[in-house]
């Protein structure tokens, strides 16, 4: 289960000597930065940007950041910032390939959401997260709690731009997610840490991978279903989150593109009735719910009387993805590559 947020103890002024400042609430989701691209130098600070309805100000590049979601952590590691991470938390998968060595040197506070006390014990000068729910009541702690103590906070734009998180569950998309939100996160975090040129370089690499993965593919004949977790009340992808990015890029169809909920829970009877051509299955290493691993999911699909008669199950048309590849992160590109390869293997790529 996820850790419940608890009130943080009052810290001494010395805790935040790195220069973080109290933030003020403000609307918007587009960058308003004074960074001038000064490379590894601390030029362009203090830096101010708009993030998920707030104005965030950072006086100097963070030296003791804490990232409390895996997706955010992997961006920072990809930007070569392991030495400036005091700790991370909330992991669903093994670290992205190529980042193993960098990740070894970063303390992991918890596999799930840590308490606010654990986070504050690391004396952070910056806090980043992939999801609004992580820095809210019921998560680690509300953003306001950290901001009152002088710790700037940042949430992935992909979880707030064009998305309504006010209801239950994982929120609902008011506009389809695009990779631009992910690229914005990469660029803004690179600016926060004073290394904007690294952000630009990483975005170019991701864009090149998207172009290569989609070259010459036509998935219009394929219908897809994305299953993240849980066999009893499965969490399946709606129209417009990260799976929507993958589906649109390939020209395919998501059988549940009629719901804007991020991860609605839908009955297996309804799934069987829609009978998708391909099942995109989350292969998670966590143990929070039933059927987290791909192995357990496939075992369920092939034994359950409702699902075992589906065409995708009878023909074993499965594409296995990490949980992070099904979230709006830099690994969404990994998901796109793997689903594209699957469609080609199944003869459904046009």
C-alpha positions as CSV (number, residue, x, y, z in Angstrom):
1,X,0.0,0.0,0.0
2,X,1.1,3.6,-0.5
3,X,2.3,5.6,2.4
4,X,-0.1,8.1,3.8
5,X,1.0,11.7,4.1
6,X,1.8,12.8,7.6
7,X,2.7,16.3,8.9
8,X,6.3,17.1,8.6
9,X,8.3,18.3,11.5
10,X,9.5,21.8,11.6
11,X,13.0,21.9,10.2
12,X,15.7,24.4,11.2
13,X,16.6,27.3,8.9
14,X,19.9,25.6,8.1
15,X,18.1,22.8,6.4
16,X,17.3,25.0,3.5
17,X,20.5,27.1,3.3
18,X,20.8,26.0,-0.4
19,X,18.5,29.0,-1.2
20,X,15.1,27.7,-2.1
21,X,12.4,30.2,-1.7
22,X,8.7,30.2,-0.8
23,X,6.5,29.8,-3.8
24,X,3.2,31.5,-4.6
25,X,0.2,29.9,-6.2
26,X,-0.5,30.8,-9.9
27,X,-2.1,29.3,-12.9
28,X,-0.5,28.1,-16.1
29,X,1.6,25.2,-17.4
30,X,4.0,26.9,-19.8
31,X,7.6,27.8,-19.0
32,X,8.4,31.4,-18.1
33,X,12.1,31.1,-17.5
34,X,15.0,33.5,-17.1
35,X,17.5,30.8,-17.9
36,X,19.9,31.9,-20.7
37,X,21.3,28.5,-21.6
38,X,24.5,29.0,-19.6
39,X,25.5,25.3,-19.6
40,X,26.8,23.9,-16.4
41,X,27.3,27.3,-14.9
42,X,24.7,28.9,-12.6
43,X,23.8,31.6,-15.1
44,X,20.1,32.5,-15.4
45,X,19.3,32.1,-11.7
46,X,17.1,32.7,-9.9
47,X,15.0,30.8,-12.4
48,X,11.2,31.1,-12.5
49,X,8.8,28.8,-14.3
50,X,5.1,28.0,-14.2
51,X,4.3,24.4,-13.2
52,X,0.9,22.8,-12.8
53,X,-0.9,25.9,-11.6
54,X,2.0,27.3,-9.6
55,X,4.9,29.6,-10.1
56,X,8.1,27.9,-9.0
57,X,11.3,29.9,-8.2
58,X,14.7,28.2,-7.7
59,X,17.6,30.5,-6.6
60,X,20.4,28.1,-7.6
61,X,20.8,24.7,-9.3
62,X,19.7,22.0,-6.8
63,X,22.5,20.0,-5.1
64,X,20.3,17.7,-2.9
65,X,17.2,17.0,-4.9
66,X,14.7,14.2,-4.1
67,X,12.6,12.7,-6.9
68,X,9.6,10.8,-5.5
69,X,8.5,9.0,-8.7
70,X,10.5,6.7,-10.9
71,X,9.7,8.6,-14.1
72,X,11.1,11.8,-12.7
73,X,14.1,10.0,-11.4
74,X,14.9,8.4,-14.8
75,X,14.8,11.8,-16.5
76,X,17.3,13.2,-13.9
77,X,19.5,10.2,-14.3
78,X,19.4,10.5,-18.1
79,X,20.5,14.2,-17.7
80,X,23.6,13.0,-15.9
81,X,22.4,14.4,-12.5
82,X,22.9,11.3,-10.2
83,X,25.4,13.2,-8.1
84,X,22.8,15.8,-7.3
85,X,20.1,13.4,-6.2
86,X,19.9,12.8,-2.4
87,X,17.3,10.1,-2.8
88,X,14.4,8.7,-4.9
89,X,11.3,6.7,-4.2
90,X,8.2,5.0,-5.7
91,X,9.4,2.4,-8.2
92,X,7.3,0.0,-10.3
93,X,10.1,-1.4,-12.5
94,X,13.8,-2.0,-12.8
95,X,15.7,1.1,-13.7
96,X,15.8,2.0,-17.5
97,X,18.6,0.2,-19.4
98,X,21.8,2.3,-19.5
99,X,21.1,4.0,-16.2
100,X,22.0,1.1,-13.9
101,X,25.4,2.4,-12.8
102,X,24.1,5.9,-12.2
103,X,21.2,4.6,-10.2
104,X,23.3,2.5,-7.9
105,X,24.7,5.5,-6.1
106,X,21.3,7.1,-5.3
107,X,19.6,6.1,-2.1
108,X,16.0,4.7,-2.5
109,X,13.8,5.8,0.3
110,X,11.0,3.4,-0.5
111,X,9.6,1.2,-3.3
112,X,6.3,3.0,-2.7
113,X,5.5,6.5,-1.6
114,X,7.7,7.5,1.4
115,X,6.5,9.6,4.3
116,X,7.2,13.3,4.3
117,X,9.5,12.8,7.3
118,X,11.7,10.4,5.3
119,X,11.9,13.0,2.5
120,X,12.7,15.9,4.8
121,X,15.4,13.8,6.5
122,X,17.4,14.0,3.3
123,X,17.4,17.9,3.6
124,X,16.2,18.4,0.0
125,X,16.6,21.7,-1.8
126,X,14.3,20.6,-4.6
127,X,11.5,18.0,-4.9
128,X,10.2,16.5,-8.2
129,X,7.4,14.1,-8.9
130,X,5.7,12.5,-12.0
131,X,2.1,12.6,-10.6
132,X,0.0,15.3,-8.9
133,X,-1.3,12.7,-6.5
134,X,2.2,12.1,-5.2
135,X,2.4,15.6,-3.9
136,X,-1.1,15.9,-2.6
137,X,-3.2,14.8,0.4
138,X,-3.0,11.0,0.6
139,X,0.4,11.0,-1.2
140,X,3.8,12.0,0.3
141,X,2.4,15.4,1.4
142,X,0.7,18.4,-0.3
143,X,3.1,20.7,-2.2
144,X,2.2,23.5,0.2
145,X,3.8,21.6,3.1
146,X,7.2,21.5,1.4
147,X,6.8,25.0,0.0
148,X,6.2,26.5,3.4
149,X,9.5,24.9,4.5
150,X,11.2,26.5,1.5
151,X,11.5,23.4,-0.7
152,X,10.5,24.2,-4.4
153,X,8.4,21.4,-5.9
154,X,7.9,20.3,-9.5
155,X,5.3,18.0,-11.1
156,X,5.4,16.5,-14.6
157,X,3.4,18.7,-16.9
158,X,2.1,15.5,-18.5
159,X,0.0,14.9,-15.4
160,X,-1.7,18.3,-15.3
161,X,-1.8,19.9,-18.7
162,X,-5.0,18.9,-20.4
163,X,-5.9,16.7,-17.4
164,X,-8.4,16.9,-14.6
165,X,-7.2,15.3,-11.3
166,X,-10.0,16.6,-9.2
167,X,-12.1,13.4,-9.3
168,X,-11.2,9.9,-8.1
169,X,-8.9,7.4,-9.6
170,X,-6.1,8.4,-11.9
171,X,-7.8,11.5,-13.3
172,X,-9.3,12.1,-16.7
173,X,-7.9,13.7,-19.9
174,X,-9.6,16.8,-21.1
175,X,-7.2,16.8,-24.1
176,X,-5.0,14.1,-25.6
177,X,-1.5,13.8,-24.2
178,X,1.3,14.5,-26.6
179,X,5.0,13.9,-26.3
180,X,5.5,17.7,-26.2
181,X,4.5,17.5,-22.5
182,X,7.2,15.0,-21.8
183,X,9.8,17.0,-23.8
184,X,8.7,20.1,-21.8
185,X,9.5,18.2,-18.5
186,X,12.9,17.2,-19.8
187,X,13.8,20.8,-20.8
188,X,12.4,22.4,-17.7
189,X,14.2,20.0,-15.3
190,X,17.4,20.6,-17.3
191,X,17.0,24.3,-16.8
192,X,16.3,23.9,-13.1
193,X,19.6,22.1,-12.7
194,X,21.5,24.6,-14.9
195,X,22.2,22.2,-17.7
196,X,19.8,23.2,-20.5
197,X,22.0,21.9,-23.3
198,X,21.6,18.3,-21.9
199,X,17.9,18.6,-22.0
200,X,17.9,19.7,-25.6
201,X,20.2,16.8,-26.5
202,X,18.0,14.3,-24.7
203,X,14.8,15.6,-26.5
204,X,16.5,15.3,-29.9
205,X,17.4,11.7,-29.1
206,X,13.8,10.9,-28.1
207,X,12.4,12.5,-31.2
208,X,14.8,10.6,-33.4
209,X,13.6,7.3,-31.8
210,X,10.0,8.2,-32.4
211,X,10.7,8.9,-36.0
212,X,12.5,5.6,-36.5
213,X,9.9,3.5,-34.7
214,X,7.0,4.9,-36.8
215,X,8.8,4.9,-40.1
216,X,6.7,3.1,-42.7
217,X,4.2,1.7,-40.2
218,X,0.4,1.6,-40.7
219,X,-1.4,0.1,-37.7
220,X,-4.9,1.0,-38.9
221,X,-5.9,-2.6,-39.1
222,X,-5.0,-3.3,-35.4
223,X,-7.1,-2.8,-32.3
224,X,-5.2,-2.6,-29.0
225,X,-5.9,-3.0,-25.3
226,X,-3.5,-1.8,-22.6
227,X,-3.6,-3.6,-19.3
228,X,-1.6,-1.9,-16.5
229,X,-2.5,-4.0,-13.4
230,X,-4.9,-6.0,-11.3
231,X,-6.8,-9.0,-12.5
232,X,-9.9,-8.6,-10.3
233,X,-10.8,-5.1,-11.4
234,X,-8.3,-4.4,-14.2
235,X,-6.9,-1.0,-14.8
236,X,-7.1,-0.5,-18.6
237,X,-6.0,2.5,-20.6
238,X,-8.5,5.1,-21.7
239,X,-8.2,7.2,-24.9
240,X,-5.7,9.9,-24.2
241,X,-2.8,9.1,-21.8
242,X,0.6,7.6,-22.7
243,X,-1.0,4.6,-24.4
244,X,-3.0,7.1,-26.5
245,X,0.3,8.6,-27.7
246,X,1.5,5.2,-28.8
247,X,-1.7,4.2,-30.5
248,X,-2.0,7.5,-32.4
249,X,1.6,7.4,-33.6
250,X,1.0,3.9,-35.0
251,X,-2.3,4.7,-36.5
252,X,-4.0,1.9,-34.5
253,X,-7.1,1.9,-32.4
254,X,-7.5,1.6,-28.7
255,X,-10.7,-0.5,-28.0
256,X,-11.4,1.8,-25.0
257,X,-10.9,5.1,-26.8
258,X,-14.4,6.1,-25.8
259,X,-13.4,6.9,-22.2
260,X,-11.2,9.8,-21.2
261,X,-10.4,8.3,-17.8
262,X,-6.7,7.7,-17.5
263,X,-6.9,4.1,-16.2
264,X,-10.6,3.1,-15.8
265,X,-11.4,-0.2,-14.2
266,X,-13.4,-2.2,-16.7
267,X,-15.0,-5.7,-16.4
268,X,-13.5,-8.6,-18.3
269,X,-16.9,-9.3,-19.9
270,X,-16.6,-5.9,-21.6
271,X,-13.1,-6.5,-22.6
272,X,-14.0,-9.9,-24.2
273,X,-16.9,-8.2,-26.0
274,X,-14.6,-5.7,-27.6
275,X,-12.1,-8.5,-28.5
276,X,-8.9,-6.5,-29.2
277,X,-6.3,-7.8,-31.8
278,X,-3.4,-7.2,-29.5
279,X,-3.0,-7.1,-25.7
280,X,-0.3,-4.7,-24.4
281,X,0.5,-5.9,-21.0
282,X,2.3,-4.2,-18.1
283,X,5.2,-6.2,-16.7
284,X,5.6,-4.7,-13.3
285,X,8.0,-5.7,-10.6
286,X,6.0,-4.2,-7.7
287,X,3.6,-6.4,-5.6
288,X,0.8,-3.9,-4.7
289,X,-2.1,-5.6,-6.6
290,X,-3.0,-8.9,-8.2
291,X,-1.3,-9.9,-11.4
292,X,1.4,-7.3,-11.5
293,X,3.9,-9.3,-13.6
294,X,3.3,-10.1,-17.2
295,X,3.7,-13.8,-16.3
296,X,0.8,-13.6,-13.9
297,X,-1.3,-11.6,-16.3
298,X,-0.9,-14.1,-19.1
299,X,-1.6,-17.0,-16.7
300,X,-4.8,-15.3,-15.8
301,X,-5.8,-14.5,-19.4
302,X,-5.2,-18.1,-20.5
303,X,-7.1,-19.7,-17.7
304,X,-10.0,-17.4,-17.1
305,X,-13.2,-18.6,-19.0
306,X,-14.1,-15.1,-20.1
307,X,-10.7,-14.1,-21.5
308,X,-9.3,-17.3,-22.8
309,X,-11.6,-17.2,-25.9
310,X,-10.4,-13.8,-27.0
311,X,-8.6,-13.8,-30.4
312,X,-5.5,-12.1,-28.9
313,X,-5.3,-14.7,-26.2
314,X,-5.9,-17.7,-28.5
315,X,-3.2,-16.4,-30.8
316,X,-0.9,-15.2,-28.0
317,X,-0.6,-11.7,-29.5
318,X,1.0,-10.1,-26.4
319,X,3.3,-7.1,-26.2
320,X,5.1,-6.7,-22.8
321,X,5.9,-3.3,-21.5
322,X,7.3,-1.9,-18.3
323,X,4.9,0.1,-16.2
324,X,7.0,3.2,-16.9
325,X,6.6,2.7,-20.6
326,X,2.8,2.9,-20.1
327,X,3.1,6.2,-18.1
328,X,3.8,9.6,-19.6
329,X,7.6,9.5,-19.3
330,X,10.7,9.4,-21.5
331,X,10.0,5.6,-21.5
332,X,6.8,6.2,-23.5
333,X,9.1,6.1,-26.5
334,X,10.3,2.6,-25.4
335,X,6.6,1.6,-25.3
336,X,6.1,3.0,-28.8
337,X,9.1,1.0,-30.1
338,X,7.9,-2.2,-28.6
339,X,4.3,-2.0,-29.7
340,X,5.5,-1.1,-33.2
341,X,7.8,-4.2,-33.2
342,X,4.9,-6.3,-32.0
343,X,2.5,-5.1,-34.8
344,X,5.2,-5.9,-37.3
345,X,5.7,-9.4,-35.8
346,X,2.0,-10.1,-35.8
347,X,1.6,-8.9,-39.5
348,X,-0.5,-6.0,-38.4
349,X,1.8,-3.1,-39.4
350,X,0.3,-2.4,-42.8
